[in-house]
Amino acid sequence: MASLKQRCELVFFPVVKSPERNDAHVTELALAAGRGDRDALTEFIRETQDDVWRLLAHLGGREIADDLTQETYLRVMGALPRFAARSSARTWLLSLARRVWVDNIRHDMARPRKSHVEYEDTGVTDATNSTIWSEWIDVRTLIDALPTERREALILTQVLGYTYEEAAKIAGVRVGTIRSRVARARADLINATSSALDDEETGTRGP
């Protein structure tokens, strides 16, 4: 069986490929929706809601992803008339979703962390058996222990597959900041796996 460090490397190194996204079409839909086209708005939501839910499920937890997604689109409908396509509509939308998540944290700092079973259906892994799933949970537990900003950068780039440039726009920081946070997150994960391996070996050897 792969070590915890190998599991971490298999999941996050190299970067997970991002799914095919028709960003130009989504941006056109957003612009049309902003001009009052209801059909464009409906299609815009249909084309983007999975991305929004997946991001919020990773950042805030599956148990609140539905509510945060709904809140995101309520804000979007008010903001669409001001959307000027300075970035892709998908990137703009995910930056709004992130703000909804941040606002939720500010209003509920005492929210308990999600349990292992609540990682189901977040759309990140195609694990088909209990061994692979267990390994995935090990890695996700380590990710949850990362500082919030590093975890966010890692999830955006290494799990959801956005470029560093896209992640920077979503998070509202410089590209160099995202790169630094990802590098530090990777270092944190490696250090954490090394500590876990040391503990496993100590437990195996016994007193």
N, C-alpha and C positions, 0 to 999 in steps of 0.2 A: 504494500500500500504506500502511496506517495506520502512524503512527510508534509507537515503543515506548511513549511516554507515552500515546498514544490507546489502545493495546492495554491498558495497565494500567487506564485509566479505564473502558474497555468491560467489562472483567472484574469490576472491583470497585466501580464507582460508576455507578448506585446498588447497594444491597445485593441479592444474589441472593435470590429468594423461596424460603422454606423449603418442603419438601414437606408434603403433608397428613399430620398425625400425630394419631392418636386417643389423646391422652395420658391421658384419663380411663379409657379401657378398659385401657390398659397398666398404669396404677396399680392398678386393680382386680385384674388378673392377678397383679401383684406381691404384693399383700396376700394373695390366695388361696394363692399359691405359698408364702408365708411361713408359712401355716397348715398346710402339708403337702400341698396339692393338686398332684399330679404333672402332671396334664393342664394346669393353669394355668401351671406352670413351663415346660412344653414350648412352650406358646403364647407365653408371655412372651419366651422366647429367640427364637422365630421372628419375633416382631413387632419385636424390637429389635436383632438381631444385625447387620443391615446398617448401622444408625446407628453402632454400636460399631466395626465394622470400618472404616467410612469415616473416622471421627474418628482412629483409631489409624494408619490409612494416611497421613493428612495429617500427623500429628504425628511419627510415628516412622519412617514409610516402609513401602511396600507389602511389602517383603521380611520384615518382622517383624510385620505386622498380624495374621496368622493366629495366631501364638503369643501375642501380647498379648491378642487377643480371647478365646482359650481361657483364659488366666490370669484375665482379667476375670470370666468367668462362674464360674470356680472360686471366686473371692472372693465373687461375688454370692450363690451358693448358701449360703455360710456366713453371709452378712449379711442375707438376706431375712427371717428370723424377727424381726429387729430393725427392719425398715423400718416407719416410722410415718406415711408419706405426708405429711410436713411440706412436701415439694415433690413435683413429679410424679415418678413412678418412672423415667421416661426421663432426666430431669435428674439424678436420684440415681445412676442407672446410669452415665451418662457421666462423672460426677464420679469414680466408682470406676475407670472406664477410664482417666481422666487420671492417677489415682494410680499405676496399673499402668505407664503410660508414664514417669512421673517416676521410679519405682523402677527401671525398666529403664535410664534414663539414668544414675542413680547407680551402677549396677552395671557399666555398660559405657560409660564416657566416651569411649572410643576408637573407637566405632562409626563407620565411614565414612559420609559423606553419600550419599544415593541418587542414582543417575544419572538422566538425563532419561527414558530408556525406562521406568523404573519408576513413572512417573506414570500409566501406562495403567490404566484400569479403576477409578480412584479415585472415579468417579461425579460429577465436578464439572463437566465440560464435555461438550457434545454435538458436539464438533468432528468434522466429517466429511471434511475434506480436509487435505492436508499443510500448506497455508499457514496455516489456522486453528490447526492443531495446533502448528506452529512458533511462532506468536504466543503461544499458551498457555504453551509451554515457556519462552519469554522471561520472561513474568510470573512463573511459578512459580520460576524461577531467582532472581529478585529477592526473592521471598517467603522463600526458603530462607536468604537472607543477613540477614534481619531478626533482631534479638535474640529469644530464645526466647519470652519472655512476650508481646511484641508480635505475633509470628507466631501464637501460640496464639489471642490475642484476635481477630486478623484472620480467621483460619480459622473460628473458631466463629461469628462474626457475619456476615462478608461472603461466606464460601464455603459453609458448611454451613447458614446461614440462621437460627441461633438468635437470639433477642432478647438485648438487653444484660442483661436480668434473668436469663435462662436461662444465658447465658454466665458471668455472675458466680457463679451457684450452682455451675456445673460447675467453674470455676477456683478457687472458694473465696475470692473477693475481693469487694470492694464494686462496685456498679454503676458508680460514678464512676471506679474504677480501670480497669475494662474500657473505658469510653468514652475515657479518657485514653490507654490503650495502643493502641486502634484509631486514634485521631487521630494519635498519634506514628508508628504503622506506616504510615498513609497518607502522612504527611509524608516518611518515610524512602523510600517507594516513589517519590514524585514527585521527590525529590532524586536518587535513583538513576537514574531515567529521564532526568532532565535531564543528568546526568553522561554517561550512555550516548549521548545524542543529541549532546552536545558532542564526544565521542570519534568518533562516526560522521561528523560534519561535518568534523572535523579530518582524518580519514582520507580523506574524499572530496576535500577541497581539496589535500591533499598538502603537501609542504614548500614 
